[in-house]
Amino acid sequence: MVSEFNGKVTSRMLSVAEEKANSMKLKIAYTCNVPGAYDMPIIVDALLKKKDVDGVITLGAIIKGQTKHDEVISHSAAKSLTDLSIKYQKPVSLGISGPGMQERHAYARIRPVAERAVEAVVKISKELKRVQK
């Protein structure tokens, strides 16, 4: 799941996440684009209903503007994505950088955020299977 908002950052995040997934021999069943991080939950909900989806990696960059809008967006997205993960008992990673970050910080966080988002889905999935036995 990739946010189109701040696309210069998020398109690079997608490339890094795809590289990481390939290196871990993961199958990417779907790549979905949404206007912004706030718009992710409805598509994540649809994906988590699918039997061939074991988890969802979200990628986004929420850059601070002149108001606290970045905080509202990031808190809302994080809460909704967490609720969906619990509802479906499937991992949803929070590969969304921000809030409170400037554009230069978003560029600096591309690789670590995208890689950790992929790694988190795998780790949570394994641990979830272990505790559900």
PLY file of the C-alpha trace (Angstrom):
ply
format ascii 1.0
element vertex 133
property float x
property float y
property float z
element edge 132
property int vertex1
property int vertex2
end_header
0.00 0.00 0.00
1.64 3.22 -1.17
0.58 6.80 -0.57
0.81 8.99 -3.68
1.12 12.13 -1.53
4.82 13.02 -1.32
5.29 10.66 -4.24
8.97 11.45 -4.78
9.60 9.91 -1.37
7.00 7.13 -1.42
7.92 5.86 -4.89
11.45 5.34 -3.60
10.07 3.67 -0.48
8.18 1.25 -2.73
11.35 0.38 -4.65
13.23 -0.29 -1.41
10.35 -2.39 -0.01
10.18 -4.44 -3.22
13.94 -5.06 -3.08
13.67 -6.14 0.56
10.69 -8.40 -0.13
12.53 -10.03 -3.06
15.64 -10.59 -0.94
13.42 -12.30 1.66
11.71 -14.40 -1.05
8.30 -12.89 -0.30
5.46 -12.85 -2.81
3.86 -9.46 -3.33
0.28 -10.27 -4.29
-0.94 -6.69 -4.75
0.52 -3.21 -4.97
-2.11 -0.57 -4.29
-1.87 3.20 -4.54
-3.98 5.61 -2.51
-4.00 9.41 -2.49
-2.58 9.70 1.05
-1.91 7.86 4.30
-5.35 8.84 5.60
-6.90 6.93 2.69
-5.13 3.64 3.39
-7.52 1.94 5.85
-10.39 1.29 3.42
-8.10 -0.45 0.92
-6.20 -2.27 3.67
-9.57 -3.53 4.94
-10.41 -4.91 1.48
-7.00 -6.55 1.16
-7.12 -8.20 4.58
-10.40 -9.90 3.62
-8.58 -11.78 0.86
-7.39 -15.31 1.61
-4.20 -14.84 -0.43
-3.11 -11.86 1.70
-1.12 -12.70 4.84
-0.31 -9.09 5.75
-0.08 -5.55 4.41
2.90 -3.21 4.23
1.98 0.46 4.26
4.34 3.09 2.86
3.88 6.80 3.27
5.54 10.05 4.28
3.69 12.64 6.31
5.63 15.90 6.15
4.93 18.78 8.51
3.23 21.82 7.09
2.24 25.07 8.77
-0.45 23.48 10.93
-0.79 20.30 12.98
-2.61 18.56 10.12
0.30 16.08 9.84
-0.35 14.94 13.42
-4.06 14.42 12.81
-3.38 12.38 9.66
-0.67 10.21 11.19
-2.56 9.47 14.41
-5.75 8.64 12.54
-3.98 6.38 10.04
-1.99 4.57 12.73
-5.07 3.93 14.87
-7.17 2.71 11.95
-4.42 0.43 10.64
-3.84 -1.03 14.11
-7.57 -1.70 14.50
-7.65 -3.51 11.14
-4.66 -5.65 12.04
-6.39 -6.75 15.23
-9.75 -7.27 13.52
-8.35 -9.63 10.88
-5.49 -11.08 12.97
-3.06 -10.27 10.17
-0.07 -7.93 10.41
-0.24 -4.42 9.00
3.08 -2.62 9.18
3.33 1.10 9.75
5.84 2.13 7.10
4.65 5.70 7.33
7.28 8.23 8.37
6.22 11.34 10.24
4.61 13.36 11.73
6.62 16.45 12.55
9.25 15.79 9.92
10.60 18.04 7.24
11.10 16.94 3.66
14.83 16.33 4.08
14.07 13.98 6.98
11.62 12.05 4.83
14.34 11.43 2.23
16.77 10.30 4.93
14.23 7.78 6.25
13.28 6.13 2.95
15.42 3.01 3.28
15.13 2.31 7.01
11.37 2.86 7.16
10.60 0.79 4.05
12.89 -2.09 5.06
11.55 -2.20 8.61
7.98 -2.20 7.31
8.67 -5.37 5.31
10.60 -7.01 8.15
7.85 -6.19 10.65
5.13 -7.94 8.64
7.26 -11.09 8.41
8.20 -11.08 12.10
4.66 -10.42 13.29
3.26 -13.08 10.97
5.70 -15.70 12.31
5.05 -14.76 15.92
1.30 -14.73 15.38
1.39 -18.25 13.93
3.50 -19.39 16.89
1.13 -18.06 19.55
-2.00 -19.23 17.73
-0.90 -22.87 17.86
0 1
1 2
2 3
3 4
4 5
5 6
6 7
7 8
8 9
9 10
10 11
11 12
12 13
13 14
14 15
15 16
16 17
17 18
18 19
19 20
20 21
21 22
22 23
23 24
24 25
25 26
26 27
27 28
28 29
29 30
30 31
31 32
32 33
33 34
34 35
35 36
36 37
37 38
38 39
39 40
40 41
41 42
42 43
43 44
44 45
45 46
46 47
47 48
48 49
49 50
50 51
51 52
52 53
53 54
54 55
55 56
56 57
57 58
58 59
59 60
60 61
61 62
62 63
63 64
64 65
65 66
66 67
67 68
68 69
69 70
70 71
71 72
72 73
73 74
74 75
75 76
76 77
77 78
78 79
79 80
80 81
81 82
82 83
83 84
84 85
85 86
86 87
87 88
88 89
89 90
90 91
91 92
92 93
93 94
94 95
95 96
96 97
97 98
98 99
99 100
100 101
101 102
102 103
103 104
104 105
105 106
106 107
107 108
108 109
109 110
110 111
111 112
112 113
113 114
114 115
115 116
116 117
117 118
118 119
119 120
120 121
121 122
122 123
123 124
124 125
125 126
126 127
127 128
128 129
129 130
130 131
131 132
